[in-house]
Structures are given as structure tokens and as C-alpha cells.
Amino acid sequence: MKTPEPKQSPKALPKKKTPRNARSVESLAHFHCAHCGKWWSIGDAPQKKTLWHCPWCGITQKIT
């Protein structure tokens, strides 16, 4: 009778050293659609971008 081999657990990945306290700053841009009147926000939106797509109605419009 053949005895089953013990299952081997996968190798544990080395733990990454991360600081216990960290802070991240994000710029939040708010947009208002002239077509449907709804608004949406994007974190860290590129400032040079002028054409934006409204996620609510799908219209692409120039917002400066």
C-alpha cells in the first residue's frame, strides 16, 4: 500500500518593508456636463486635457 506524500505549502513571499504611517495627497477635479447637467469627479486629472467624456450621457465636450 502506497502512503500519500505530504502536501507542500507554497513558498511564502518575502514581506515588503512599508512605513507604518504614510500620507498621500490627491487633487480632486469636479466636472459639470453642459448637456445633461450632471457632475462627476476625477482624482489627479491632467490639467492640460481639455476634451472630457461625460460618464452619464456619453457626450464628449471641451471643458477648460
N, C-alpha and C positions, 0 to 999 in steps of 0.2 A: 504494500500500500504506500502510495506516494504522499508525503506530507507537503502541504502548501507552503510556499515561501512567504515570509512576512512581507507585507506591503511597505514600500519605502516612501516616505513623505518627500515631497519636492523640496529642493534646497530653498532655504529662506533667503530672501533678498536682503542685502545689507541695508540697514536703516540709514536714511539720509539725515544729516545733521541740519536741522532747521531752527531758526531762532524761535524762542518761546513767544516772544512779543514781536509783532510786526504790524506795520501800518501801510496801507495802500491808499493813494489819493486818485480819485476818478473825477473827470469833468463830465457833467451830465448836460446834454443839449436837448431842449424841448422844441418840437416842431408842430406847427398848426397847418392843416391842409385847407387850402382855399376852396377846394372843390366840395369836400364832404363835411368840413367843419370839425372833424375830429383831430385829436392830437396824439403824439407819441414821443417817446424819449429814446435817445441813443447815448450810451456811455462812451466817452472818448471819441466822439465823432470827429472826422477830419475837418479842419476849419476851411481848407481850400475847396472842398467839394461843394458844388452849387446845385447839382441835379439830384433830387431825392425822390424816392418811390414811396408813396403812401401805403402802409401795410393794410389799411382799412378799405380803401376804394380802388387801389391799384394804379392811380394816376401818377405819372412822373411829372414833376414840376420844378421850376427853378426857385430855390429858396436861398437867399443871401444872408 
